[in-house]
């Protein structure tokens, strides 16, 4: 078993860390205060090839593996979780679904602008009355000559106002097949407007908006996958997307841990640094241990995706644990700083706010537990049905 990153992965991690420290972190507090998207930072990431890092070279990307992408998300999120969220949604939710479910024509037409960063990707699934129950969406795509006419209201669309392309989910009606269907939609299409801009607790530098659709025409050739099979696209997108959010959570936790450690090493009470007091020393030890465990779950899930394996449960495990660690570690970091940790003068206050959403978006922690538990039962059933598996796995009763 080899836990060592390849030379290529180490180089990407180093480049990402340098860009994060040099161009992202110095502006994070200002962006948080101003609720502003850092377009200049996104341009620099595009120049580095980071907007299409794990996109094949054939479609204008850097051709790196998914683990390299997770390393990138962790480092950028360590500097500014909002920028990390922008990049994560652009890549895993706005670009990779086209590669996974699109036709060759769709890949060639839509992916290169996304990979270059000239267009930002977004993902519109959630609605005012629909969250975890994706099958209940109310946005309608009515069959018309040559395509669909879409009307509805999408909520909390990350990158909404800044996106050039949107993966849209609507309920197809009036055709041979009805049901949730996925579409690729340019954000400058006639009939698209924006509603409420969300004022969030954290990840503020990632814009989150309501998207309104009023008789938006979507050509037949811009449907993503088969009609009525949109849930397959949505759930298949969320599986690897959760690994990216887990990487973001690790980055947030790492940032809080580093700051708390530095503070504890310098702050003195009773004649010595507080890091030498057992109460603080043990807290730091627990924080680091949790972060490393979460990172390993992320790397395992990313490796599985690169190997072409099913990642539904692995992604859920990584997100469930890493998001909990982010919340716990940022809370501990605030405690290490005491009253100072509650002040906006210190970044742990921002990390604390940023961490909270990682337990909510791309599937709540409750949904992750549901996914994992279903996987456990499926594996148990499969083991019972396997030759010779009944006697070995069936529990003894009585």
N, C-alpha and C positions, 0 to 999 in steps of 0.2 A: 504494500500500500504506500503510495507516494503522495505526500501533501505539498510537494514543492511546485510552485508555479513555473511554467515554462519561461524561457528567456523572453519570448514575445509578450507573454502576459505580464512579466515583471516590467518590461519597458513601457507597456501601456499604463500600468499602475503608476509608474514613476512620472510619466508625462501628465497623467490626470492629476496626481498630487501636486505637481509643480504649478499647473494651471489653476488648480483650486486655491492654493496658497497665495499665488501671485495676483490673480485677477477676479476671483470669486469672493473669497473670505473678506477682503478689505471693504467690500461694498454691501455685505449682507445686512448689517444693522440699518444702514440707510434705506435699502430696498424694503426692509420690513416696516420701517416707519412710514415710507411713502407709498406703499402698496403699488410697487412699480415693477414691470418686467424688464430685465436687463438685456435689451436687444444687442448691445455691444458685446456682452458676454456670450450670447448665443452665436454671434458671428465669429467670435474667436474659437468657440468649440467647433463650429463648422470648418474653420480653417485648419483645425487639427484633425479633421476627419471624424470627430466624435459624434456628429449627428447621424451618421450612418455606419457606426463602428462595426456592428455585427451583420451588416447588409452585404451580400456577396458582391464582389468586384464587378461582376457582370452587370449589375444594376446601379453602379456608381458608388458603392460602399467600400469600406476598408477591408471587408472579408475576414474580420476577427471572429473568434468564437463567442458563445454566449457568456462564458465565465469572464472573459475580458470585459464584456459590457457591464457585468455586475461589479467588477472592480472599479470601472469608471463611475458607475452610479454611486458606489460607496464613497469614493473620494470627493466627488462633486457635492454630494449631500452632506459630507463632513464640513464643508465650507458654507453651504447654503442649501438647506433642504428644499426650498422653493425652486431653485434652479435644478436640483436633482429631480424633483417631481415633473418639471417641464420637460426635461430630457427623457425621463422614464416613459411618460405618456406618449411623447412624440415617437419614441422608438418602439416600445413593446405593444402599445395600443393603437398607434396611428400608422405604423409602417409594417411591422411584422405580420399583421393579419393579411395584408395584400400578398406578401410573399407566400404565406401558408395556404391561402384559399383562392387567390386570384388566378386568372388565366394568364398566359404568357403575354398577351397584348396588354392586360391591365398592369402587370409587373413592369413592363417596359415603359409604359406611359406614365404611371403614377409614382413609382418608387424612386427613380433617379433624382427628381426635385426634392423629395423628402430626405434622401441620403446626403445630398449636398447641403441641406439646410436652407435652401432657397424657399422651401415651403415647410411649415410646421404642421405636424399631425395632431389630430384630436380624436376622441372616442366618445360617441353620444349614445349612451344606453339608459342611464337613470332619468326618471321623470318625476314630477311632483308627487304622483301617487304610486310610483314604482321604484323600488330599490333592490333589495335582495331577490325579490320575486320577478326575475327578468321576463318570465313568460307572460306577465300581466301588462306589458307595455300598451299604451293607448294611442301612440302616434300611428297614423294610418298611411299606407302607401296604396293608393287606388290605381288599378290597372287602367292605362289609357293607351292610345295608339303610340307605339314606339317606346313605351316605358312605363313610368309610374308618376303619379302626382301625390306628393307627400305633404301632410299637414300634421302639426303637433307641437309639443313643448318639451324640450329636453332641459334637464336641470343639472347644475354643478359640472359643467363640461370644462375640464382642465384644458388650458390653451385656447379656449373658445374664441375670444376676440383676436387672438394673434395667429390662429391657425390658417393654413391655406387649404388643407384637406381634412375631411371628417369621415370617420367610419360611423355610419348612421344605422340604427336599428329601428325598424318600423314594422307594423303588422300589415302584410300584403292582403288586399281584399279585391274581389272582382275578377280574379283569375282562376285558372284551373287548379292551382294550389294556393292555399291561404295559410297564414301563420307568420311568425316573426322572421323577417328577412333582413339581410345586411346589404348596405349600399356604400359606395365610395362617392362622396359628394364634395365638389369644390365649394369653399366657403364664400365665394363671390357669386354663387348661383342666385338668380332672381327669386325673391321670396324668403330669403334668409335674413333674419334680423336678430338683435340681441336684447334680452330682457335684463333681469337683475344681475348685477356684478356682486358676487358673494364677498362679504367682508368676513374673513376667516380668522380663527384663533391663531393659526400657524401657517407654515409654508406660504407666506403672504406674497412672495415674489413670483409665484406661479398663479397666473390669473385663472379664475374659476367663474364661469358665466352661464346664464340661461341662454339657450339657443331656441329661437322661435322659427317655425317652418310654416309658411302660408302658401299652399299650392306650389311647392317646389318641384319642378319637373326633373326627374332623374332618368336618363336614357337606359334602355334595356342593357346595354353593354357595360353599364356602371353598377349593375347588381353584383355583389360579392358572394359567390357561391350560389347554390340552388335556392329557388324561391321556397319559402317556408322552412329553410334550414338555418336560419340566422342564429338560433340559440347555440348551434354547434360552433359557429364562428365566434360568438361571444364567449362561451365557456372555454373554447380552445385558446382564445386570446388571453383570458384571465389567468389560466394556468401558469404560463411563463411570466406573465405580468406580475404575479404575486412574488415571484423570485426577485424581480427588480425592486419591488417595494420593500422586501425583506433586506435587500442590500442597502436601500436608503435608510432603513431603520438602524442598521449596523453603523452606518456613517454618522447618523445623529448621535447615537450612543457613544461612539468613539470620540466625537468632538467634545461632548460633555465630560467624558472621562479624562481626556487630556487636560482640559482646562482645570478641572477639579484637582487633578494630581499636581499640576503646576502651582496652583494656589496653596494646596496643603503643604507643599514642600517649602514655601516661602513664608506663609503666615505662622507667626509664633504665639504661643500661649504657654504660660507657666515655664518660661525659659527654654522652650524647644519648639521646632516646627510641629504643627498639628498632625502632620503625616506620621510622626513618631508616637502619637498617642494611639493606643490600641483601638479605641472606638473608631477612629478615622482610618487607621491602617487596614483594619479588617473590612471596612466598607469599600475601600479602594480595591482590595483583593477580590471581593465578591463582584464588583463592577467589571473588572478585567476578565474574570473567569466567565461571566455571563456573555460578555461581548465575543470572546473567542469561541464559545460554544455556538452562539448564533451565527457567527461567520462561517463556521464549519458546515452548518445546516444549509446556508446559502450556497456555499461552494459545492456541496454534494448535489443539491438540486440543479445547479447550473451545469455541473458535469454530466448529470443524467440527461439533461436536455441536449447537450452536445453529442451524447452517445445515441441519441434518437430514442431514448426510453420514455415511458409514460411519466409525467411529472405532476400529475394532479395532486396526489397526496404529498409528494416531496415539497412542492411549492407551497402547499397549505401549511405543512409543518414549519417550513422556514419562515413564512410570514407570521404565523401564530406566535412562534417563540421570539423571533427577532423584534417584532413590534412590542411584545410584553417587556423584553429587555430594554428597548429604547425608553419606554415609560419608566421603568424601575431605575435605570441608570441615570436618566436626567433628573428624576426626583431625588436620588441620592446626591447628585452633583449640587443641586440647590441646597441640600442639607449640609453638605461639606462647607459650602461658602457661608452658611448661616444667613443673617440678614442681607448680606451682599448678594446672595443668590437670588433674592426676591426683587432685585433692582435691575432695571434695563441697562445699567452701566456694564453689566457682565453678561456675556453671551449665553450662559447656562439658562437664563430666563427664557430666551428665545428657543433654545434647544428643547426645553421643557414643553413649550407650546407646540413646537413642530412635531414632537414625538407622538402626540395624542392621536393625530389623524391616521397614523400607520396602522392602528387597530380598527380603522373604519373603512377607508377606501380600498377598492379592488377586492371587496368582500370583507365583512366584519369578522372579528375573532370568533364570533358564534358560528358564522358560516364556515370558517376554516375547521372548527371542531366537528361540524357536521360532515364536511368532506372527508376528514381524516377517519372519523368513526365509521363512515360507510365503507371506506377502503379497508379498514380492519375486518369488518364483517364479510366483505367480498373475498378477501384473502383467506379467511377462515372457511368459508363455503367452498372455495376452490381447493383448499387442502383436504377437505372431507371427501370431495369428489375425485381427487387424484388417486391413481392406483396405489393401494397400500396405505393411503392416508387416513382412513377411517379409524383404525385401531390406535394410531399414533396420536391423533389430535383430538378425538372426542373425549370430553371430560367424563370422569367416573362419578357416578351419582349413587349414594346409598352405601 
